[in-house]
Amino acid sequence: MIPLSTRMRPESLDDFVGQRHFMYKDSLFYNAIKNKTFDSAIFFGPSGTGKTTLARIIAKEMDADFYELNATTTGIKELKEIIDKTKLKFFGLQKETTYLYVDEFHRWNKLQQDSLLKALEEGVIKFIGSTTENPYFAVNNAILSRVGTILEFKKLDKDSIYNLLIHALSDDEKGLGKRKLKWDEEAIKILADMSSGDARIALDTLGFIGENIKSEVKIDKSIVGEAMQRQTTFYDRGEDKYNLLSALQKSVRGSDPDASIHYLARLIDGGADVQTIGRRLLVMASEDVGMAYPNAVTVVTSCVQAAMIVGLPEARINLAQAVILLSSCPKSNASYVALEKAVSDLHKKNIDDIPQHLKDSHYSGAQKRGIGIDYKYPHSFGGYVKQQYLPDNLYKEKVKYYEPTENGKEGAFKRFLDSLNR
């Protein structure tokens, strides 16, 4: 049985879904393909975001021969055979260019990657390489300089995946339309959400459900959870996820590690993804801990990154460390409050211009305009010198946004700033 994700692959540029940051009608990328001026490129990004699909569409639009290799199963021998064939076409009567697509290109070693160089230089082959790794680290510089175009593919948003799923359920020709399945809208939205931006996972899970469910049974969230082998309690009601995240943050803010770890456990057990939890933890590190323990954001960032790399279920260990740290260390929201007060002034007051001595003076004519003349370089005065930094009216009002606390490490910063004021 052909997977649903394969059957539902779009075959034209206008049917392609996602990557709107570079792929939209009349974008330079779109026009290059339509005008048949597209050359070579490297696509990089997560799985299930359309890299292979777009490469196939490009070859079709360019009316060119198309070879597809996977770097995990093929090597130099197969590559040389293709290059030899394409040379005959390119230098022969046809004068035809061939497109070569290499999936997982980063898995080829330097020697294998370099085998492409001469063919690229001669124009014998137009090359599209796809990789889940950052090409600036995983691909030879010689290849990068000859390819030129490097495009980052991003995870599909939930609405895009939802639309793909609905289309697959309704399509009589390639999808599941002939089965006349019934479904809850909420269940399909949960499937789109749980797929974490990967269209292949979403469609193939739907295909698995569609091929094994009785036609009279409605697809609901319990069936989606069974197919994904994950709990769906996190998605039971629209507000549940936000209530749990709110309870987690308020427990951390209240320095209760037991309650904090309880809500983390409920989030994970309910099916919350690492990215959703990680984003909230990173906000807490700056909003609620802040300057009381400035290293919190560094440690939490490391924990979240580790969790993203490890993946569930082990990722919960990294997330637990971050939660315990945040709930157990001193708290201060002084930096966050300072920002809110400054933004409020911007919206409520008519703020004066930047003082002349603080403006950029690194251009000819600046001094004639009186810019930068009176600026005192603090390092020339031992690290600190008293001078005006705020705009005139705020300076005259003696505006103070940042009110440091005595909590944790922030107490040391407070004492330092107080000493400067004295």
KAJOTA-V919449 format. One record per helix or strand of 3 or more residues. SS is the DSSP state (helix for helix, strand for strand). FROM is the first residue (numbers start at 1). LEN is the number of residues. If there is no record, write none. Layout:
{{SS,FROM,LEN} {SS,FROM,LEN}}
This chain:
{{helix,4,4} {helix,13,3} {helix,28,7} {strand,41,5} {helix,51,11} {strand,65,6} {helix,76,16} {strand,98,6} {helix,105,3} {helix,110,5} {helix,117,6} {strand,125,7} {helix,135,4} {helix,141,7} {strand,149,5} {helix,158,13} {helix,177,3} {helix,185,10} {helix,199,14} {helix,221,8} {helix,233,3} {helix,240,14} {helix,257,14} {helix,274,20} {helix,296,15} {helix,315,14} {helix,334,15} {helix,356,3} {helix,367,3} {helix,378,4} {helix,392,5} {helix,410,12}}
